[in-house]
Amino acid sequence: MRLVFCGTPDFAVPALKHLLALPEFEVAAAISQPDRPRGRGHQISASPVKQTALAAGIPVHQPPSICSDDSFEFLVRLAPDAVVIIAYGQIIPQRLLAIAKYGWINLHASMLPKYRGAAPIHWAIVNGETTTGLTTMRIDAGLDTGGILLQQQITIGRSETAPELAVRMAEAGEPLMVETLRGLRAGTLAPRPQNHSAATYAPLLKKADGRIDWTRTADQIFNRMRGFAPWPGAYALFHGRLCRVWGEPLHETTSSPPGRILRSGSMLRVACGGGTLLRLDGVKLPGGQRISAEEFAHGIRMGAEDSFET
C-alpha cells in the first residue's frame, strides 16, 4: 500500500515510524510544515516528522500552503493509495482529497464528534474528563467532520498532564492506524457519518487561557494546570507580578475569599471557589526558575492577608 505521510509534531512520529517498519506499506514521501523557530533559543529547526522522514531516507515536501498548485502536482505525481495525516496543522482543500484511492486518513486525539479542533487533549483534561480516545477518520473539507473509521477509548489519569497523555495516545495510535489501513485495503471497513449535533470543539490555545480565575473550584483550577501544560501554563498576578503556579486540590474547606494565600507551617494553601483549597506546590516568578511554595513565601515576606489577584 503506497502512502504519503502528512504530519508535523512529536505526536505524529510514532505512527510514521511504525508504518516505515512494516513491509506491507511503502511511505513514498512526507509532507510537513515549513521549518520554524522552535524551543527557547527560537532557532530555525525541522519538525519532528521531517527529521524522522529524512533519517529514513524519505523525501519531504514543505509547502507554506498545502493549497498550492505545487502540492497538487506533488501528490498527483506520487499517486498514493492513501495519505495518512496526523496533526499536520493545515486544512486540506477538496481537490487534494480526491487524489488518493482510499482518501486522507486522519488520526484525531478524541472520540469524535467530541473535541473537534486543534487541542483535543488539552481541553479534555481542562474540562475534567476521565476518559478520552482516538478516532481514525476519512477527512473531508470540514474541520474534523469526516466519516469515522475506528475508535479506541483511553482513560485519563487523575493527575496526568497534557504532554503525558499525548505520549500514551500517540503510542496507542500506531496500531489503530495500521488496523484502519488494512481494513480499507481489504474492503472490510467503511466510514460512518458523525453525529454533527453532538459535536464539541477544542480551539487553539491562547495565552489568556492560562490566567487563573480563583473563583473556580480547586479541582477546576488543577485541571487547567494539567491541561495547559506546558503552554500557556497556569498563571496568576501577585502584587502586580505574573507568576506561573503549580498545585493540587486538598480535601479541606475554607471561608477565606478566593485567591487568599493561607500559610500553615511550610505549606501554602490558596482559597478557591466554593470554599475549596489548593495546595501551592511551586511558583515561577518572571525571569526566574521554579521554586517551592516555601521558598516563595520566604522570598516575598508574605503577609497574613496576601492574595493572588482574582
C-alpha positions in Angstrom: 0.0 0.0 0.0 1.6 3.2 -1.2 1.4 6.1 1.3 2.2 9.7 1.8 2.5 10.7 5.4 1.4 14.2 6.4 2.2 15.5 9.9 4.3 17.8 11.9 4.8 17.4 15.7 6.1 14.6 18.0 2.5 13.2 18.3 2.7 12.0 14.7 6.1 10.4 14.9 5.2 7.0 16.4 2.7 6.2 13.7 5.2 7.3 11.0 7.9 5.0 12.5 5.5 2.1 12.7 4.5 2.4 9.1 8.1 2.7 8.0 8.9 -0.6 9.8 6.1 -2.6 8.1 7.0 -4.0 4.6 3.3 -4.1 3.5 3.4 -0.2 3.4 5.6 2.0 1.2 5.9 5.5 2.6 6.8 7.3 -0.6 7.1 10.8 0.9 6.2 13.0 3.8 4.5 16.4 4.0 5.3 18.7 6.9 5.1 22.3 7.9 8.0 24.6 6.9 11.0 24.8 9.3 10.2 27.3 12.0 11.8 28.8 15.2 11.4 26.2 18.0 12.5 25.9 21.6 13.8 28.5 24.0 16.5 29.7 21.6 13.9 30.1 18.8 16.4 28.6 16.3 15.0 27.5 12.9 14.7 23.8 13.0 12.9 21.0 11.2 9.7 19.5 12.5 9.9 16.1 14.3 8.1 14.4 11.3 10.6 15.9 8.9 13.6 14.8 11.0 12.1 11.2 11.2 11.4 11.1 7.4 14.8 12.3 6.4 16.5 9.9 8.8 14.7 7.1 6.9 15.6 8.4 3.5 12.1 9.6 2.7 11.7 12.9 0.7 9.9 15.7 2.4 7.6 18.3 0.9 7.1 21.5 3.0 4.7 23.9 1.3 3.9 27.2 3.0 0.3 26.4 1.9 -1.0 22.9 1.1 -3.5 24.6 -1.2 -0.7 25.4 -3.7 -0.5 24.0 -7.3 2.9 22.7 -6.3 1.3 20.5 -3.6 -1.4 19.3 -6.1 1.2 18.3 -8.7 3.4 16.7 -6.0 0.6 14.4 -4.9 -0.6 13.6 -8.4 2.9 12.6 -9.4 3.2 10.2 -6.4 -0.2 8.7 -6.8 -0.6 7.4 -3.3 -3.2 4.8 -2.3 -3.8 6.8 0.9 -2.5 9.8 2.7 -2.0 9.4 6.4 -2.5 12.8 8.1 -1.8 13.3 11.8 -1.6 16.8 13.4 -0.4 18.5 10.2 -1.7 21.9 11.0 -3.5 23.0 7.8 -7.0 22.4 6.4 -6.8 20.2 3.2 -8.6 21.5 0.2 -11.1 19.4 -1.6 -9.1 19.0 -4.8 -6.3 17.2 -2.9 -8.7 14.9 -1.1 -9.7 13.1 -4.2 -6.2 12.2 -5.3 -5.6 9.1 -3.1 -7.6 6.0 -3.8 -8.6 5.5 -0.1 -8.6 9.1 0.8 -6.8 11.0 3.5 -6.9 9.0 6.7 -6.6 11.1 9.9 -5.8 10.1 13.5 -7.6 12.5 15.8 -7.0 12.6 19.5 -10.6 12.5 20.7 -13.7 10.4 20.5 -15.3 12.3 17.6 -17.6 14.2 17.3 -16.4 15.4 20.8 -13.4 17.8 20.8 -13.1 18.7 17.2 -10.3 21.2 16.6 -6.6 21.9 17.4 -6.3 21.0 21.0 -8.5 18.0 22.0 -6.1 16.5 24.5 -5.7 19.8 26.4 -9.4 20.7 26.6 -10.5 17.1 27.6 -8.2 17.5 30.7 -9.3 21.1 31.3 -13.0 20.0 31.3 -12.4 17.3 33.8 -13.0 14.3 31.5 -11.9 11.0 32.9 -11.8 9.3 29.5 -11.0 10.4 26.0 -9.9 8.4 22.9 -8.6 8.2 19.4 -10.5 8.3 16.2 -9.4 7.4 12.7 -11.5 9.0 10.0 -11.6 9.8 6.3 -11.3 13.6 6.3 -13.4 15.9 4.2 -13.1 19.6 3.6 -14.6 20.5 7.1 -12.9 20.7 10.5 -12.7 17.1 11.8 -16.2 16.4 10.3 -15.3 13.3 8.1 -16.6 9.8 8.4 -15.4 7.7 11.4 -13.5 4.5 10.7 -12.2 3.2 14.0 -12.2 4.4 17.6 -10.4 3.5 20.8 -11.3 4.8 24.3 -8.4 5.8 26.6 -8.6 6.6 30.4 -7.2 9.9 31.6 -5.1 9.6 34.8 -6.2 11.6 37.8 -3.0 13.7 37.8 -2.0 13.2 34.2 -0.8 16.3 32.2 -1.5 17.0 28.6 2.1 16.1 27.5 2.0 12.8 29.4 -1.4 11.8 27.9 -0.2 12.8 24.5 2.7 10.4 24.6 0.3 7.5 25.6 -2.2 8.4 22.9 0.4 8.7 20.2 1.7 5.2 21.0 -1.9 3.8 21.0 -2.4 5.4 17.6 0.2 3.3 15.9 -1.7 0.0 15.8 -5.1 1.8 15.3 -3.9 3.5 12.1 -2.4 0.2 10.8 -5.7 -1.6 11.5 -7.6 1.1 9.7 -5.4 1.0 6.6 -5.6 -2.8 6.5 -9.4 -2.7 6.8 -9.7 -0.1 3.9 -7.4 -2.2 1.7 -9.4 -5.4 2.5 -12.7 -3.7 1.9 -13.9 -4.6 5.4 -14.0 -1.1 6.8 -16.2 1.8 5.6 -16.6 5.3 7.2 -19.8 6.1 9.1 -21.1 9.6 9.4 -20.6 11.6 12.6 -23.5 12.9 14.6 -22.8 16.6 14.0 -25.4 17.7 16.6 -23.3 16.2 19.3 -20.1 18.0 18.3 -18.0 19.9 20.8 -14.9 22.0 20.0 -11.3 22.2 21.3 -9.9 25.5 19.9 -6.3 26.5 19.6 -4.8 27.5 23.0 -4.3 31.2 23.7 -2.0 32.8 26.4 -5.1 34.2 28.1 -6.5 30.7 28.7 -3.8 30.2 31.4 -4.9 33.1 33.6 -6.3 31.5 36.8 -9.8 32.6 38.0 -9.6 31.8 41.7 -13.4 31.7 41.9 -13.2 28.3 40.1 -13.0 25.3 42.4 -9.6 23.8 43.3 -10.4 20.8 41.1 -11.2 23.0 38.1 -8.0 25.0 38.6 -6.0 21.8 39.0 -7.4 20.5 35.7 -6.4 23.7 34.0 -2.9 23.4 35.3 -2.7 19.9 33.9 -4.4 20.7 30.6 -2.5 23.8 29.9 0.9 22.2 30.4 3.4 23.1 29.1 1.9 26.1 27.4 0.3 28.5 28.3 0.6 27.1 31.8 -1.4 28.4 34.7 -0.5 31.8 36.0 -1.7 34.5 38.4 -0.9 38.0 39.4 0.7 38.6 42.8 1.4 42.2 43.7 1.4 43.1 40.0 3.9 40.3 39.1 2.8 37.5 36.7 3.6 34.1 38.4 3.4 30.6 36.9 1.9 28.4 39.6 1.5 24.7 40.3 -0.6 22.9 42.9 -3.1 20.2 43.8 -6.5 20.3 45.4 -7.0 19.5 49.1 -9.9 17.7 50.7 -10.4 20.7 53.0 -12.6 23.7 53.1 -12.2 27.4 54.0 -14.2 30.5 54.5 -11.4 32.8 53.1 -12.1 34.7 49.9 -10.9 33.2 46.6 -7.2 34.0 45.9 -6.2 34.4 49.6 -3.0 32.7 50.4 -3.0 30.8 53.7 0.2 29.7 55.4 0.4 26.6 57.7 4.0 25.8 58.6 5.8 25.2 55.4 2.6 24.7 53.4 0.9 27.3 51.4 -2.8 26.9 50.5 -4.8 29.1 48.2 -8.6 29.7 48.8 -10.6 28.8 45.7 -14.3 28.9 44.7 -16.9 27.1 46.7 -14.7 27.2 49.8 -12.2 24.7 48.3 -8.4 24.8 48.8 -5.5 24.3 46.5 -2.1 23.3 48.0 0.6 25.5 46.3 3.5 23.3 45.2 5.6 25.7 43.1 5.9 29.2 41.7 7.9 30.7 38.9 8.4 34.4 39.1 9.2 36.4 35.9 12.7 35.7 34.7 13.3 33.1 37.4 13.3 29.4 37.9 10.5 27.3 39.5 10.8 27.5 43.3 9.0 25.7 46.1 6.0 27.3 47.8 8.1 27.6 51.0 10.9 29.4 49.1 8.2 31.7 47.5 6.8 32.6 50.9 10.3 33.4 52.3 11.3 35.4 49.3 8.4 37.8 49.3 8.0 38.0 53.1 4.4 37.0 52.8 1.8 38.9 55.0 -1.3 37.5 56.7 -3.7 38.7 54.1 -1.7 38.3 50.9 -3.7 37.2 47.9 -3.4 36.3 44.2 -5.5 38.7 42.2 -8.8 37.2 41.2 
